[in-house]
């Protein structure tokens, strides 16, 4: 059993190509690829790993990131699925889809209206189904070639079905701060979310994700990401704090 667990940890840390979706808060800001380049752009990540030791360890997943930009209009579509099994038990079994529309306006398009919907599941964290819908504003106080800073806030409706059969219907305020730095082939991104529940500010989620990327080839990039999630109120048996270190390769087109 110990050997199998070591295999799972090794696979998760070094082989799984993943994103911030591995926590309950999806890092959408990290998916706005191609900057202000017009047209359709995207990326596709796929992975499959199998290890046979004392127990069979199976890891597979995939994600897609599509973005369409036309003038002041931006449409973003994300999807992610990942699973890690060892000895017939799920260590990771989660997925999500996200659609977001942005309309930029104001001086140098530093203001934007955004509307989104998202659906996800995470069996390990007892999320059978969660649906989010929201709309709000975002603002960029700094927008230069080498450094960008974005902040935004929006209310969102949350419908959640837990695997324990409990059902939650809440309204949360989702606020975020994004820092993006570029230096030649290197890129650094830090994004922090704060999502308190309306009417009960002691019920909140705090998430931060920090990513370092650099180009290997024109169409191939390497990324190292550190994620931290804290949820003040979680179901019994689910950890309040989740910390993840991930690295992988990204194919871009």
C-alpha angles and dihedrals in degrees: 000000000000091000091050091050090051089052091052093050091048093049094047093048101043111020112031112097102213149146141218088284086090087087128056092262114068114220099224095165090065090059100058094107130174093039109224096340109137124236134028121330134163152146137228127206123189131175138175126175133171127187126181116197126123084330134017114259116197123186125178140150148134142201138192132203118194126176130181120192124186118166108303093347124095127179120190126191123186133178130174135177128176136166136178119187128183124175090352093302126113116239091170125016114154146124144168145184125210133187121187133177124199131188114192123208142152130058109346089348091283092147124062139179113218135189125184147171127197138182125191147158133202115180094187091057090042094247105144093174134347127182124189130188125177149145135200149120136291130196135197114209091175123036114164133138094257101031133034130177123191131178131180145166133195140161117242136189115230126200114183134179115191123206085244087068092250115139125206129191113186144155114224134183110230114200127172144179121206128193120188124185127183127193115171106292094352126088129185125192131182122183128177126188129195117190117177123178117247110249094015112059091176087070104075144133124223120192135174129183126186122188134185117194136177135177121251096175132358091267099028128072137178121219133190116192134184117194131187126185129182122186115186093204120036133157117271111279095026117108115243092215125050122184123187135181115194138173133177150134126276126207112207131193 
